Amino acid sequence: MKAGQFKIEEDGSSIKATITVQSSLAAKIFLYFLNILLIAVIVLFFIGDIGVITLFITVMEVLLFRYSLWNLYGLETIVLKKNALSYQHHYGFLKMPLRTVNITKNLRVIPFHENFQAGNKAMKLIFESIDERLQPVNLYQTSLSVSNTDYKRFMNSFNKLYKQHPEEYVLPLLQMN
């Protein structure tokens, strides 16, 4: 997957990272064309009074429309504070609700390469913490990929916020019975 456009803002007490979908011009044209075509088919079948097929194609169009909005105007916002992680997806003019997860213990950001092809530098970010039972828990995984340089920029800001070095994170000791 192609890395998204990455923007980061810090104010000392929080980090706000924004990742925007980067679609090619050909993909954008194809999605616009396909949506217009399906809407035209829905209108024609509605006029022709073909109910069942119209309903099926309408459901397909709703799913394609959501996919198209994400790939044309998609934006992922992550706000990281010392004790909370908030994230939100924007589909152009549609905004999903802001979700906030409390961080109980240490937080770790793990790069995850979804595509292992040679030369692929894009990665997703996994935010991991430790729960009350001292087990690692996945708080959030980004939907969009970031480049290696953007990951390094984010980690610099992350380390400033938490005033730690990447080596300082240690998994909890195993409890022996």
C-alpha positions in Angstrom: 0.0 0.0 0.0 1.2 3.5 -0.8 2.1 5.6 2.1 -0.3 8.4 3.0 0.5 12.1 3.3 1.6 12.6 6.9 1.4 15.7 9.0 2.3 16.0 12.7 1.6 18.8 15.2 2.9 18.9 18.8 2.2 21.3 21.6 4.2 19.8 24.5 1.3 17.9 26.1 0.0 16.1 23.0 0.8 14.9 19.5 -1.7 15.2 16.7 -0.9 13.1 13.6 -2.9 13.3 10.4 -2.6 10.7 7.6 -4.3 11.5 4.3 -5.1 8.9 1.6 -2.9 9.3 -1.5 -4.8 7.9 -4.5 -3.6 8.1 -8.1 -5.5 10.2 -10.6 -6.5 7.0 -12.5 -8.0 5.5 -9.4 -9.9 8.6 -8.6 -11.3 8.8 -12.2 -12.3 5.1 -12.1 -14.1 5.5 -8.7 -16.0 8.6 -10.0 -17.0 6.8 -13.2 -18.0 3.6 -11.4 -20.2 5.5 -8.9 -21.9 7.5 -11.7 -22.5 4.3 -13.6 -24.1 2.5 -10.7 -26.3 5.5 -9.9 -27.4 5.6 -13.5 -28.2 1.8 -13.4 -30.2 2.3 -10.2 -32.2 5.1 -11.7 -32.9 3.1 -14.9 -34.0 0.0 -12.9 -36.1 2.1 -10.6 -37.8 3.7 -13.6 -38.2 0.3 -15.2 -39.8 -1.0 -11.9 -37.4 -3.8 -11.3 -37.4 -3.8 -7.5 -35.3 -6.7 -6.3 -32.3 -5.9 -8.6 -32.6 -2.2 -7.7 -32.4 -3.0 -4.0 -29.3 -5.2 -4.5 -27.6 -2.6 -6.7 -28.4 0.2 -4.2 -26.8 -1.8 -1.4 -23.7 -2.3 -3.6 -23.7 1.4 -4.4 -23.8 2.4 -0.7 -20.8 0.2 0.0 -18.9 1.4 -3.1 -19.8 5.0 -2.1 -18.2 4.6 1.4 -15.2 3.0 -0.2 -14.9 5.8 -2.7 -15.2 8.5 -0.1 -12.4 6.9 1.9 -10.1 6.5 -1.2 -10.9 10.0 -2.5 -11.1 12.1 0.7 -10.0 9.8 3.5 -8.2 11.2 6.5 -7.1 9.5 9.7 -6.5 11.7 12.8 -4.6 10.4 15.9 -4.2 12.4 19.1 -1.8 11.1 21.6 -1.6 12.4 25.2 0.2 11.0 28.2 -2.7 9.1 29.4 -5.1 8.7 26.4 -5.1 7.9 22.7 -7.8 9.3 20.5 -8.5 8.5 16.8 -11.0 9.5 14.2 -11.6 8.7 10.6 -12.9 11.3 8.1 -14.7 10.4 4.9 -14.7 13.8 3.3 -17.8 15.4 4.7 -18.6 12.4 6.9 -16.8 12.1 10.2 -16.8 9.0 12.3 -17.1 9.5 16.1 -14.0 10.3 18.0 -12.9 7.3 20.0 -10.6 7.6 23.0 -8.7 4.8 24.7 -7.1 5.3 28.1 -3.5 4.3 28.5 -3.0 2.4 31.8 0.7 1.6 31.6 3.5 2.2 29.2 2.7 2.8 25.5 4.7 1.4 22.7 4.4 2.2 19.0 5.3 -0.7 16.7 5.9 -0.4 12.9 4.0 -3.1 11.0 4.9 -3.8 7.4 1.7 -5.1 5.8 3.3 -5.8 2.4 6.7 -7.5 2.4 7.5 -6.9 -1.2 11.0 -5.8 -2.0 11.3 -2.0 -1.9 8.1 -1.4 0.0 8.8 1.2 2.7 5.2 1.9 3.8 4.2 0.7 7.3 1.2 0.9 9.6 1.5 1.9 13.2 0.3 -0.3 16.1 -0.2 1.4 19.5 0.3 -1.2 22.2 0.0 -0.9 26.0 -0.2 -3.2 29.0 -3.4 -4.0 30.7 -4.1 -4.6 34.4 -3.0 -8.3 34.1 0.3 -7.1 32.7 -0.5 -8.5 29.3 0.2 -6.5 26.1 -2.9 -5.2 24.5 -3.4 -3.6 21.0 -5.0 -0.2 21.6 -5.2 0.9 17.9 -3.7 0.2 14.5 -3.7 2.8 11.8 -5.7 2.2 8.7 -3.3 4.1 6.5 0.4 3.5 6.0 3.2 6.0 6.6 6.7 6.2 5.1 9.8 5.3 7.0 10.8 9.0 7.4 7.3 9.9 8.7 7.6 7.1 11.2 10.9 8.4 12.4 9.4 11.9 12.7 6.5 10.5 14.7 8.8 8.6 17.0 10.9 11.7 17.7 7.8 13.5 18.8 6.6 10.4 20.7 9.9 10.2 22.6 9.8 13.9 23.4 6.2 13.5 24.8 7.1 10.5 26.9 10.7 11.6 27.6 12.0 8.2 26.9 14.2 6.3 24.5 12.9 3.4 22.4 15.2 1.0 24.4 13.6 2.0 27.7 10.4 0.0 27.1 10.7 -3.4 28.8 8.0 -6.0 28.9 6.9 -6.9 32.4 8.7 -9.7 34.2 7.1 -13.1 34.0 5.4 -14.1 37.2 6.6 -17.5 38.5 4.4 -19.7 40.6 
